[in-house]
Amino acid sequence: MEKRVIFSIPAALSFIFKKIKNRATLKTGSVGVGCTINKKVKAVVEKSEKFCVFLNGKEISFPTVYDAVRSITNIPMTIYLTSSLPLGYGFGTSGASALASVFAVNKLLNLTIQNKKLIEYAHISEIKNGTGLGTVGTVSTGGFLIKSSAGIPFDYHTLPFTGKKLYAVLIDRLPTSSIIKNEQKLDKIEKAANISLEKIKNLKNVTLEEILDISYEFVSASSLISDTRVHDVIDKIRQRNGHATMAILGNVVITTQRPTFTVPYDIETLTITN
């Protein structure tokens, strides 16, 4: 038996979403628009005396990972996660971390659990802990997805944007649970999402730029942009005839062109993957 196993899962972006609630956790999640990107979360797992999780070398409390792994084993594990993208910035890091961890532990312990079940365990853990709604589905499928049903499995179709570049201006964290557990905010999000998704549906040969423009309409109408710094960066990009929106859910600006003006924030270059 191997002493440690490594597994990597892509991070993701979401552009439009609405929460779908169901008594069955597997059918709870979101519909909307999202994609996988070339940045990955790597999990290295090994047996240990107690369960602990490290992210980029620092021990952290990570219930989404803990609960996902506990779904398949009670054996204590140390999980070393590495990600160039931070937690809480709208890159699907929680869901990717949970999925990478259960895949790695399954292989390490030779549990032979089917991939479908591992994906379900990761999804259930993310829903339970309020760290996401549809990330696990996105990262386990790959591509640029228009999701028409929620949970695991889900219905979707893809758009041909693989290989296209996006730029992320990292401004600040935004706790996912502060949005997806707030019913008043979710009502407003649902109304805005219905309008945006219908608009995309009615477009022929929709472009990535159009998706970002409609996403911006969505985050504006749903009042998801609460940080003036995000507003300011998006406004400057749009004033220069660019296309930009806010990452869901993070105080991060996503744009199709690298900002030509100086911003006091880190900028990540991302590539859409399948």
PEMONOR-V953728 format. One record per backbone hydrogen bond with DSSP energy under -0.5 kcal/mol. NH is the residue of the N-H (numbers start at 0). CO is the residue of the C=O. E is the energy in kcal/mol with one decimal. If there is no record, write none. Layout:
NH,CO,E ; NH,CO,E
//
This chain:
4,44,-1.7 ; 6,42,-2.4 ; 8,40,-2.3 ; 10,38,-3.2 ; 11,90,-2.7 ; 12,34,-2.7 ; 14,32,-2.9 ; 15,32,-1.3 ; 17,30,-1.6 ; 19,28,-2.9 ; 20,18,-0.5 ; 24,22,-0.6 ; 26,23,-1.5 ; 27,23,-0.5 ; 27,24,-1.1 ; 28,19,-2.2 ; 30,17,-1.8 ; 31,146,-1.3 ; 32,15,-2.3 ; 33,144,-2.0 ; 34,12,-2.3 ; 35,142,-1.2 ; 35,272,-0.5 ; 36,10,-2.0 ; 37,270,-1.5 ; 40,8,-3.1 ; 41,39,-0.5 ; 41,81,-2.6 ; 42,6,-3.2 ; 43,79,-2.3 ; 44,4,-2.5 ; 45,77,-1.8 ; 46,2,-0.5 ; 47,75,-1.8 ; 51,76,-2.3 ; 52,59,-0.6 ; 53,78,-3.0 ; 54,57,-2.9 ; 55,53,-0.5 ; 55,80,-3.3 ; 57,54,-1.6 ; 59,52,-2.6 ; 61,59,-0.6 ; 64,61,-0.8 ; 65,61,-2.4 ; 66,62,-3.0 ; 67,63,-1.3 ; 68,64,-2.5 ; 69,65,-2.6 ; 70,66,-0.9 ; 70,67,-0.5 ; 71,68,-1.8 ; 72,68,-1.5 ; 77,45,-2.9 ; 78,51,-2.6 ; 78,76,-0.5 ; 79,43,-3.2 ; 79,77,-0.5 ; 80,53,-3.7 ; 80,78,-0.7 ; 81,41,-2.3 ; 83,39,-0.5 ; 88,85,-0.8 ; 89,248,-0.5 ; 95,91,-2.3 ; 96,92,-2.4 ; 97,93,-2.3 ; 98,94,-2.3 ; 99,95,-2.6 ; 100,96,-2.1 ; 101,97,-2.2 ; 102,98,-2.2 ; 103,99,-2.1 ; 104,100,-2.7 ; 105,101,-2.4 ; 106,102,-1.7 ; 107,103,-2.7 ; 108,104,-2.5 ; 109,106,-0.7 ; 110,105,-2.1 ; 111,105,-0.6 ; 116,113,-0.6 ; 117,113,-1.9 ; 118,114,-2.5 ; 119,115,-1.8 ; 120,116,-2.5 ; 121,117,-2.1 ; 122,118,-2.4 ; 123,119,-2.7 ; 124,120,-2.0 ; 125,121,-2.1 ; 126,122,-2.4 ; 127,123,-2.6 ; 128,124,-2.1 ; 129,125,-0.7 ; 129,126,-0.8 ; 130,125,-1.6 ; 131,125,-0.8 ; 137,133,-2.1 ; 138,134,-3.0 ; 139,135,-1.7 ; 140,136,-0.8 ; 140,137,-0.8 ; 141,137,-3.0 ; 142,272,-0.8 ; 143,158,-0.5 ; 144,33,-3.1 ; 144,142,-0.7 ; 145,156,-2.8 ; 146,31,-3.2 ; 146,144,-0.6 ; 147,154,-2.3 ; 148,154,-1.1 ; 151,25,-2.7 ; 156,145,-1.6 ; 158,143,-2.2 ; 160,158,-2.2 ; 162,271,-3.1 ; 163,160,-2.2 ; 165,269,-2.5 ; 166,254,-3.0 ; 167,267,-2.8 ; 168,166,-0.5 ; 168,252,-3.0 ; 169,167,-0.8 ; 169,265,-2.5 ; 170,168,-0.7 ; 170,250,-1.6 ; 171,250,-1.9 ; 173,87,-2.4 ; 177,174,-0.9 ; 178,175,-1.9 ; 179,175,-2.3 ; 180,176,-1.2 ; 181,178,-1.6 ; 182,180,-0.8 ; 185,181,-2.4 ; 186,182,-1.9 ; 187,183,-1.4 ; 188,184,-2.4 ; 189,185,-2.6 ; 190,186,-1.8 ; 191,187,-2.0 ; 192,188,-2.8 ; 193,189,-2.4 ; 194,190,-1.5 ; 195,191,-2.2 ; 196,192,-3.1 ; 197,193,-1.7 ; 198,194,-1.8 ; 199,195,-2.1 ; 200,196,-2.2 ; 201,197,-1.5 ; 202,199,-1.4 ; 210,206,-1.9 ; 211,207,-2.2 ; 212,208,-2.1 ; 213,209,-2.6 ; 214,210,-2.6 ; 215,211,-2.3 ; 216,212,-1.9 ; 217,213,-2.2 ; 218,214,-2.9 ; 219,215,-1.9 ; 220,216,-2.7 ; 221,217,-2.1 ; 222,219,-1.2 ; 223,218,-2.0 ; 224,218,-1.0 ; 225,223,-1.0 ; 227,225,-0.6 ; 229,226,-0.7 ; 230,226,-1.8 ; 231,227,-2.6 ; 232,228,-2.1 ; 233,229,-2.4 ; 234,230,-2.8 ; 235,231,-2.1 ; 236,232,-2.1 ; 237,233,-2.7 ; 238,234,-2.4 ; 239,235,-0.8 ; 239,236,-0.7 ; 240,237,-1.7 ; 241,236,-2.4 ; 244,253,-2.3 ; 246,251,-2.9 ; 247,13,-1.3 ; 248,246,-0.6 ; 249,246,-2.0 ; 250,171,-1.4 ; 251,249,-2.3 ; 252,168,-2.0 ; 253,244,-2.7 ; 253,251,-0.5 ; 254,166,-2.3 ; 255,242,-1.5 ; 264,262,-0.5 ; 265,169,-0.6 ; 267,167,-2.6 ; 269,165,-3.3 ; 269,267,-0.6 ; 271,163,-2.6 ; 272,35,-2.0
//
